[in-house]
Amino acid sequence: MPAVYPVFLIIPMAMCLGSFAWGMRRFFVRHGPMSLGLKATTIAGLISALLHGTVIVTSPQPTIAECSTGIALYSVSLLLFWWAEATNRGRPLAACFTPVGPTHITMSGPYRLVRHPFYCAYLLTWLAGLVGTGSLWLLPNMAAMSAIYGIAALKEEKQFSSGPLAVQYREYRSRTGMFFPIFR
């Protein structure tokens, strides 16, 4: 029987990656030339996309549970990305690794749950490929992308903490998780 499930993983993966590419071109603001960090993140993302696509197409057929979980994670990623974009539509955010400090704190929409919903959406996409295929080949990639987004988020948090929004951000940070919600 031919592998049918990979099609069900490739389509939502492509939707996620297409959305992220759209965000880089149309939503996130770059101040000046592309920073080295943004270039590295973009290249790592492209390599990850190729790796995930290759693994999805060439891996043994995943189980229905793996495929369904992967699809669910891709769906949550898409919803989170577009919810964060809609929340910030009037005030686009700086691209990652931008040297310009933040000018406002968004605390509505998905920002009520996590401080970095865009990075969370990206991580969910890479996790979806890993879980959806059951392929441990994607584990180092997941770790590398997690490190990149973690470094970017920490850099942004440092900018918030050392700028004019420091007091307000400290309070926000105390009640909101970085990538995962805080449940009390």
N, C-alpha and C positions, 0 to 999 in steps of 0.2 A: 504494500500500500504506500503511495507517495506521501511525503511529509506535507501535510496541509497546515499544521499549526504554525510553522514559521511565518506564513503570510499574515496570520493574525497578530504576530509580534512585530513584523516589519512595518506594517501600516501605522500603528500607534507610535512606534519609535520614530518613524519619519515625520509624523505630525509634531511630536515633541521637538525634534531637532530643527524642523522648519520654523516652529514658533520661536525657538531660541535664536536662530539666525535672523529672523525678522526683528527680534528685540535688539540685537546688536546693531542692525542697520537703521532701524526706525525709532527705537524707544530710548535706549541708553545714550547719554550725552558724553562725548569725548571732548576734553579740553586740550587742544593742541594735537600733536602727532600721537599715534598709538604707542602707549607705554610698553616697555619690555614685558612687564607682567601680563598685560592684556594680550600681547602677541603670543606669549607662552601659553596662556589659557586657551586662546583660539586654536593654536596648533594642537595642543593636547586634546581639545574637544573634537577636532577633526579626526585625529588618530583614533580616539575613542569611538567615534561614530563608525569609522571603517571597521574597526575591530569588532564592535558589537554586531554590525550588519553581517560581517563574515561569519561570526560564531552562530548567529541565529540561522543563517542559511545552510551552514555546513555541519552543525551539530546533529547528533541523533535526535529524532523527534522527541520533543519534551512531553511530559505527561500532561494530561488535561489540567491537573491541579497547578503544575508549574506555569503552563501557558496562561491559565485564567488569572493566576496571581500576578504574572508579568503584565497582562493587559490592565488589571486593576491598578497596578502601580503607575503604569504609563498614564492612565486616565486621571489619577490623583495629581500626578505631575502637571499634566496639561491644565487641569482646573486651577491648581495653585498658581501656576505661571500667569494665566490670563486674569485671575482674580487680583493678583498683585499688580499686574499691568493696569487694570481698570481702576484700581485704588489710587495709582500714581499718575493716571493719564494727564491730569492738569499740571503736574510737577514732575517731569521725567527725572530719573536718577542718573548719577554719574556712572559710567562704565567701571568695571572692577579695575583696581590698581591705578585709579586716576589720582593725581596728586592734589587735586582741589578738594578742600574739606566740604562736609555737608552743610547745607543751608537750612534744612528743616528735618524734623523727625516725623515719619509717618507711623501712626499708631492705630489706624483703623483697618478694616478689612482683614486680610490674613496676618497683618502685623500685630493684631491683638493676640495671635497665637504664637508666632515666631518672629524674631527680629530680622531674619534673612529668608523670606519666603522664596525669592528667586533662586538662591543657592540650594535651598531645600528642594525645589522643583527639579533642579539639575541633578542633584544627588538621587532623587527618586527615579529619574530616567535611567541612570547608570545601574541602580539597584534592580530596576525592572528587567533589564537585559540579563543580569546575573541570575536572578530568581527565575525568570521566564524560560531560560534555557537550561538551568541547572548546571551550567558549565563553570567549573572552577577556574578556567582560563581567564575569566573576566574579573576575578577577585583582585589581582594586582592593579588592574585598571581602576576598579572601584576605589581602592586605597589611594592611588595616585590622584584621582579627581577629588576625592574627599580632602586630601592634603591641600590641593590648590585652592579649593573653595574655603577651607578652614583658614588658610593664610590670608586670603582676600578679606574674609569676614573680620578676622582679628585686626587687620590693617584699618578697615573702616571703623571698627569699634574704637580703636586708638584715636582716630580722627575725631570721632564724636566726643570721646572722653577728655580730649585736650583742647576742645574748642569752646565757643560760646554756648553750646547746647549741653555742656558736660553735666550740669546738675539735673536737668530734665532727663537726659539719657540715662544717667545712673539709676534714677527712679524707675524708668521704663525697663531697663535691663534687669532690675531686681525682681520683676514680676513676669517677665517674658523670656522664654527659652531661645537660644541661639538658632538651632535648627529643628528642635523638637519642643512641642508645647510643654509647659509646666502645669501639671495637674495638682491642685491642692485640695 
